[in-house]
Amino acid sequence: MDTSVSRTLFSQRANRLTSSAIREILKITERPEVISFAGGLPSPEGFPIAELRAAFDKVLATQGATALQYGRTEGYTPLREWVAQDLSRPGLDIDPEEVLIVSGSQQALDMLGKLFIDQGSPVLVEAPSYLGALQSFSQFQPEYRAVPTDERGLVPEALDDDLVRDARFIYVLPNFQNPTGLTLDRARRQALVERCARLDLPIIEDDPYGELRYAGDPQPGLLELGRPAGATVIRLGTFSKVLAPGMRLGYVVAPRPIISKLVQIKQATDLHTATVTQMAVHEAVRGGFLREHLPKVRELYRRQCGYMLDALQAHFPSDARWTRPEGGMFIWVTLRPSIDTAQLLQAAIQRNVAFVPGAPFYAGAGAPANTLRLSFVTVPEDRIRAGVRTLGELIGPAPEHA
């Protein structure tokens, strides 16, 4: 029986869709013998299983009828109030009506693409940027414009009138960026929000990793700096990295006119995020549980990062360069220009090691071929050292120069 379907039945948008490079690599890493530095997955050691089980049990025992019923598109009101209170600071008062609960940050990216992007709309992204955002925005056929970065991250001074002209927004990950692990310092954050306010350019601040800082000094969020400066900042947050990703729970904080439009888009997408999950998460976090839980997760990630940094120093050639993240889950490696990391990946897979080549994290043509992303949080110490040693052998020593 032929079950094939002609591509002519699909919409043009569907025919343009491509699979995530990371998801394709993860199919290979399902083999237990493969040491995978590819997936940006939180460590299961950080999942508060007992606390979440107790929260679900309590919600179903005491408010089961409400938890299993349809809910408001905007989200469960007590959880929205918790998010608003958690993000409020002196000089930054978040109203719960500025909070929308979504089914993970990835849904927020899809909804923001629908809200802002027409075919050919200019969109500004870091070079490199989060692959999932590029995959989501690309559905709507924007014109990507890459904002230059250096060893300190995005360069605000690059946002000149020509680059920004007619742009719908700039998408930024200021904390422990995926894929580079870099963090914008306060001076650059202030320069960014002031420049965007002057240029009337909305900022999408994606901050899934901000609570996972294990070194350096905390930095104020772009929302915190942006409102006093008059910038329009749309902040995305998630419970995936601080609790567990399987619950698919995130949020958007934005001015009310933007939230109102996103609510309409969400109504046409999935009506609302799962009520029982929202209520259970609120039950888990409302008493201050995260203040007790997150230090343990941060220490776990700090230790894992240290293992990989030590292994890179021991086994990679002297001409390789890599970032030293202050938090999050990723290290970005730059190799000599003669090395194509897509080809390196194929050789590594033959030796049961996987990573993500850097090119897919760049929007448009001209991506450098000699970069790669390593994720370290789910791999035991001995396998980190073994996998990095294998990669170092495949890369080879730095060439000698006369």
C-alpha positions in Angstrom: 0.0 0.0 0.0 1.5 3.3 -1.1 1.2 5.8 1.8 3.3 8.6 0.2 1.8 12.1 -0.1 2.6 14.4 -2.9 4.4 17.6 -1.9 1.9 19.5 -4.1 -0.7 18.9 -1.4 1.3 20.9 1.1 1.4 24.6 1.4 4.4 26.5 0.2 5.2 27.2 3.9 5.1 23.5 4.8 7.4 22.7 1.8 9.9 25.2 3.0 10.2 23.7 6.5 13.4 21.8 7.4 14.3 19.7 10.3 16.5 21.1 13.1 20.1 20.1 12.6 20.3 19.3 16.3 17.2 17.1 16.2 18.8 15.1 13.4 22.0 14.6 15.3 20.0 13.5 18.4 18.7 10.6 16.4 22.3 9.3 16.3 22.9 10.0 20.0 20.2 7.6 21.1 22.7 4.9 20.8 24.1 4.3 24.4 27.7 4.1 23.2 27.6 7.6 21.8 29.1 10.4 24.0 26.8 13.3 23.1 27.7 16.9 23.5 24.9 17.8 21.0 21.6 18.2 22.8 21.0 21.3 24.9 19.1 19.2 27.5 18.9 20.1 31.2 20.4 17.5 33.5 17.8 15.1 34.9 19.7 15.3 38.2 18.2 18.7 38.6 14.6 17.6 38.1 12.7 18.0 41.4 10.6 14.9 40.9 9.3 14.4 44.4 8.3 18.1 44.8 6.5 18.1 41.4 4.7 14.9 42.2 3.5 16.3 45.5 2.4 19.5 43.8 0.4 17.6 41.2 -1.1 15.4 43.9 -2.2 18.4 46.0 -3.7 20.3 43.0 -5.7 17.2 41.9 -6.8 16.4 45.4 -8.0 19.9 46.3 -8.8 21.6 43.0 -9.1 18.7 40.6 -12.2 20.0 38.8 -10.6 23.3 38.0 -7.3 21.8 37.1 -8.8 19.5 34.5 -11.1 22.2 33.0 -10.4 24.7 30.2 -8.7 27.8 31.4 -8.1 31.4 30.4 -5.9 32.0 27.4 -3.8 34.4 29.3 -2.9 31.7 31.8 -3.6 30.7 35.4 -4.0 34.0 37.3 -2.0 33.1 40.4 0.9 31.9 38.3 0.9 35.1 36.2 0.9 37.0 39.5 3.9 35.0 40.7 5.8 35.7 37.5 5.0 39.4 37.7 6.2 39.6 41.3 9.3 37.5 40.6 10.4 39.9 37.8 9.5 43.2 39.5 12.3 45.3 40.8 12.7 48.7 42.3 11.8 50.9 39.4 10.2 48.0 37.5 6.7 47.1 38.4 5.3 44.3 36.3 1.5 44.0 36.1 0.1 40.4 35.9 -1.9 41.7 32.8 1.5 42.0 31.1 2.1 38.3 31.5 1.0 35.6 29.1 1.6 31.9 30.0 2.7 29.8 27.0 3.5 26.2 26.2 7.2 26.7 26.3 9.4 29.5 25.0 9.3 27.9 21.6 5.6 28.6 21.3 6.3 32.2 22.2 8.8 32.4 19.4 6.3 31.0 16.9 3.6 33.5 18.1 6.0 36.4 17.9 6.9 35.5 14.4 3.2 35.5 13.5 2.7 38.8 15.2 5.6 40.7 13.7 6.9 39.1 10.5 5.6 39.5 7.0 7.4 38.0 4.0 10.6 40.0 3.5 10.4 41.8 6.9 13.8 42.6 8.2 14.6 40.9 11.4 17.9 41.4 13.4 19.6 38.4 15.0 22.9 37.8 16.6 25.6 36.1 14.6 25.4 33.3 15.8 22.0 32.9 17.3 19.7 30.3 18.8 18.9 27.7 16.1 15.3 27.1 17.4 14.5 30.8 17.0 15.9 30.9 13.4 13.9 27.8 12.6 10.7 29.3 14.0 11.1 32.8 12.4 12.1 31.3 9.0 8.5 30.0 8.6 7.5 33.5 7.9 10.3 34.3 5.4 12.0 37.3 7.0 15.0 39.0 5.7 17.6 38.2 8.3 20.2 40.9 9.2 23.1 39.7 11.3 24.3 41.8 14.1 28.0 41.4 14.6 29.4 39.9 17.8 32.8 39.6 19.4 34.3 37.9 22.5 31.9 40.0 24.6 28.8 39.1 22.7 26.6 41.4 20.6 28.1 44.8 19.6 25.4 47.5 20.2 27.4 50.1 18.2 26.7 48.0 15.1 23.0 48.9 15.2 23.3 51.8 12.8 20.4 53.4 10.9 21.1 51.3 7.8 21.1 47.9 9.6 18.0 48.8 11.6 16.0 50.4 8.8 12.4 48.9 8.7 13.4 46.0 11.0 10.5 44.5 13.0 12.6 43.6 16.1 16.0 42.4 17.3 16.2 39.0 19.0 18.8 38.7 21.8 19.8 36.1 24.4 21.8 38.3 26.9 22.6 35.6 29.4 24.8 32.5 28.6 23.8 32.7 25.0 22.9 29.6 23.0 25.1 28.7 21.3 28.1 30.7 22.5 27.6 30.8 26.3 28.5 34.5 26.3 26.9 37.1 28.5 26.4 40.8 27.7 27.9 43.0 30.4 25.9 45.9 31.9 27.5 48.6 29.7 26.5 46.8 26.5 23.0 46.1 27.8 22.6 49.8 28.6 23.9 50.8 25.2 21.6 48.3 23.5 18.4 49.4 25.2 19.2 53.1 24.7 20.0 52.6 21.0 16.9 50.5 20.5 14.7 53.1 22.2 16.2 55.8 20.0 15.6 53.7 16.9 12.1 52.6 18.0 13.3 49.0 17.6 11.5 46.3 19.8 13.8 43.9 21.6 12.9 40.3 22.1 14.8 39.3 25.3 15.0 35.5 25.4 16.3 34.4 28.8 15.9 30.7 29.4 19.2 30.4 31.2 19.4 33.5 33.4 18.8 31.6 36.7 21.7 29.3 35.9 24.5 31.6 36.8 27.4 29.9 38.6 30.2 32.4 38.2 30.6 36.2 37.8 28.2 38.9 38.8 24.4 38.9 38.0 23.4 41.4 35.3 20.2 43.4 35.1 17.7 42.2 32.5 17.0 44.1 29.3 13.4 44.6 30.5 14.7 46.1 33.7 17.0 48.5 31.9 14.8 49.0 28.9 11.6 50.4 30.4 13.2 53.4 32.1 15.0 54.1 28.8 11.8 54.0 26.8 12.6 50.8 24.9 10.0 48.2 24.0 11.2 44.9 25.5 9.4 41.6 25.2 10.8 39.2 27.7 10.6 35.4 27.3 11.1 33.1 30.3 10.7 29.4 30.9 10.3 26.8 33.7 12.1 24.2 31.5 15.6 25.0 32.8 14.7 25.7 36.4 12.2 22.8 36.9 11.8 20.4 34.0 11.3 20.8 30.2 8.8 18.1 29.9 6.1 20.3 31.3 6.4 22.7 28.4 5.7 25.9 30.4 7.0 29.4 29.7 5.8 33.0 29.7 5.9 36.2 27.8 6.2 39.6 29.5 5.3 42.6 27.3 3.3 45.8 27.0 -0.4 45.2 27.1 -1.1 45.9 23.4 1.4 43.2 22.5 0.0 40.8 25.0 -3.5 41.4 23.7 -2.5 40.4 20.2 -0.5 37.4 21.4 -3.6 36.3 23.3 -5.6 36.3 20.0 -2.9 34.4 18.3 -2.7 31.8 21.1 -6.5 31.4 21.0 -6.1 30.3 17.4 -3.2 28.0 18.3 -4.1 26.0 21.3 -6.7 27.9 23.3 -4.6 27.9 26.5 -1.6 26.2 28.1 -2.4 23.1 30.2 -4.3 24.2 33.3 -3.2 21.3 35.5 0.5 22.0 34.7 0.2 25.7 35.5 -1.5 25.0 38.8 1.0 22.4 39.8 4.0 24.6 38.9 2.4 27.5 40.9 1.9 25.1 43.8 5.6 24.1 43.6 7.1 27.6 43.4 4.8 29.8 45.4 6.4 29.1 48.8 10.0 29.9 47.7 11.0 26.4 46.6 13.2 27.8 43.8 15.4 29.6 46.3 16.3 26.2 47.8 16.4 24.2 44.6 18.4 26.4 42.1 21.6 26.6 44.1 21.9 22.8 43.8 21.3 23.0 40.0 23.8 25.8 39.6 26.5 23.9 41.5 25.9 20.8 39.3 26.3 22.9 36.1 29.3 24.7 37.5 31.0 21.4 38.2 30.1 20.0 34.7 31.4 23.1 33.0 34.6 22.8 34.9 35.1 19.2 33.7 34.8 20.3 30.1 37.0 23.3 30.4 39.7 21.2 32.0 39.3 18.6 29.2 39.5 21.2 26.5 42.7 22.6 28.0 44.2 19.2 28.2 43.3 17.7 24.8 42.5 20.5 22.2 45.2 22.0 20.1 46.9 25.2 21.1 45.3 27.2 18.2 41.7 26.3 19.3 39.7 29.0 21.1 36.6 28.5 23.3 34.3 30.6 25.5 34.3 30.3 29.3 30.6 30.7 30.3 29.5 32.1 33.6 26.4 30.1 33.5 24.1 28.0 31.3 24.9 24.9 29.3 27.1 25.7 26.3 30.7 26.2 25.3 31.5 27.6 21.8 34.7 26.4 20.1 36.5 28.1 17.2 39.0 25.9 15.3 41.6 26.8 12.7 40.0 28.0 9.4 41.1 24.8 7.5 38.8 22.6 9.6 35.1 22.1 8.5 33.3 21.0 11.6 30.5 19.3 9.6 33.1 16.9 8.2 34.6 16.7 11.7 31.2 15.6 13.0 31.1 12.7 10.6 34.5 11.5 11.7 33.5 11.9 15.3 30.3 9.9 15.0 32.5 7.0 13.7 34.3 7.3 17.0 31.0 7.5 18.9 31.2 11.2 19.8 28.6 13.9 18.8 28.4 17.7 18.8 26.7 20.4 16.8 28.6 22.2 14.0 28.4 25.9 14.3 27.1 26.8 10.8 23.4 26.2 11.4 23.4 28.8 14.1 24.0 31.6 11.6 21.2 33.1 9.6 21.9 33.3 5.8 24.9 32.5 3.8 28.6 32.9 4.7 28.6 31.1 8.0 32.1 30.1 9.2 32.6 26.4 8.9 35.2 26.1 11.7 33.0 26.5 14.8 31.1 24.0 17.0 28.9 24.0 20.1 29.5 21.7 23.1 26.8 21.0 25.7 28.2 19.6 29.0 25.4 19.3 31.5 24.2 15.7 30.9 27.5 13.9 30.4 29.4 12.2 33.3 32.9 13.5 34.0 34.7 10.4 32.6 32.7 10.5 29.4 33.4 14.3 29.0 37.1 13.7 29.3 37.0 10.7 26.9 34.8 12.5 24.3 36.9 15.7 24.3 40.1 13.6 24.1 38.6 11.9 21.0 37.7 15.2 19.4 41.2 16.5 20.1 42.8 13.5 18.4 40.5 14.1 15.3 41.3 17.8 15.1 45.0 17.2 15.4 47.8 19.4 16.7 48.3 23.0 15.7 50.4 23.3 12.6 54.0 24.3 13.2 55.1 27.6 11.7 58.6 28.4 10.6 
